[in-house]
């Protein structure tokens, strides 16, 4: 059985924070596919490649130039202009595991 190369190196991260709501919620799982080139409008993980330094941004790829990634977050709306020399990796979010919004369920069950 042949393996599909686009899945090589795929890894998962957990979304933390509300900066991408309502599109991505706190706690949802993101499957990152570094072998696929992201297109404008895709959700991406831009990172330094060093897990220890905490350098990572999840957002929507709005523009790419030779020198920079332009990534926006939604809540509040912010555009990051990230120099590629400092942020060399821009990986596509290939799949999203959404978590249920339990806050609405609790309100509904309490009524």
C-alpha positions in Angstrom: 0.0 0.0 0.0 1.4 3.4 -1.0 1.4 6.2 1.4 0.0 9.6 0.4 3.0 12.0 0.7 0.8 15.0 1.5 0.2 13.5 5.0 3.9 13.1 5.7 4.9 15.2 8.7 1.3 16.0 9.6 0.8 17.0 13.3 -1.9 18.3 15.6 -2.1 21.3 17.8 -4.9 22.6 20.1 -6.3 26.1 19.5 -5.9 28.3 22.6 -7.7 31.6 23.0 -10.6 33.4 21.3 -8.6 35.4 18.7 -10.0 33.3 15.8 -13.6 33.1 17.0 -16.1 32.4 15.6 -14.2 30.6 12.9 -12.0 28.6 15.3 -13.0 28.1 18.9 -10.8 27.7 21.9 -10.0 24.0 22.4 -10.6 22.8 18.9 -7.9 20.6 17.3 -6.0 21.7 14.2 -4.3 19.2 11.9 -1.3 20.9 10.4 -0.2 19.7 6.9 3.3 21.1 6.2 3.6 19.4 2.8 0.7 21.3 1.3 1.2 24.9 0.2 -1.5 27.2 1.7 -3.5 29.4 -0.6 -4.8 32.9 0.2 -7.8 32.6 2.5 -6.6 29.3 4.1 -6.2 28.9 7.9 -2.5 28.6 8.6 0.0 28.1 11.4 2.9 30.5 11.0 5.8 29.5 13.2 9.5 29.8 13.8 10.1 26.0 13.9 11.3 26.1 17.5 8.8 24.6 19.9 10.6 26.0 22.9 10.3 29.7 21.9 6.6 29.8 21.6 6.8 31.6 18.2 3.5 30.7 16.5 0.5 32.5 15.1 -2.8 30.9 13.9 -4.7 32.9 11.4 -5.9 33.4 7.8 -3.3 33.9 5.1 -4.2 37.2 3.4 -1.1 37.9 1.4 2.4 36.6 0.8 5.4 38.6 -0.5 9.0 37.5 -0.9 9.8 38.9 2.5 6.6 38.6 4.6 3.5 36.6 5.5 0.3 38.7 6.1 -1.9 36.8 8.5 -5.1 38.1 10.1 -6.9 37.1 13.2 -10.6 37.8 13.8 -11.2 38.8 17.4 -10.3 41.6 17.4 -9.4 42.0 13.8 -5.6 42.2 13.5 -3.2 41.8 10.6 0.2 40.5 11.4 3.1 41.3 9.1 5.5 38.5 9.8 9.0 38.6 8.3 9.9 35.3 6.7 13.4 35.5 8.0 12.1 35.2 11.6 8.9 33.2 10.7 10.1 30.7 8.0 7.2 28.2 8.2 3.7 28.8 7.0 1.8 25.5 7.2 -1.8 24.9 6.1 -4.4 23.8 8.5 -5.7 20.7 6.7 -8.5 19.7 9.1 -10.3 21.1 12.1 -11.8 19.0 15.0 -14.4 21.3 16.4 -15.4 21.0 20.1 -19.0 21.4 21.0 -20.0 24.7 22.4 -21.1 23.6 25.9 -22.0 27.1 27.1 -25.1 27.1 25.0 -26.0 23.6 26.0 -25.7 24.5 29.7 -28.0 27.5 29.3 -30.6 25.5 27.4 -30.5 22.6 30.0 -30.9 25.1 32.9 -34.1 26.5 31.5 
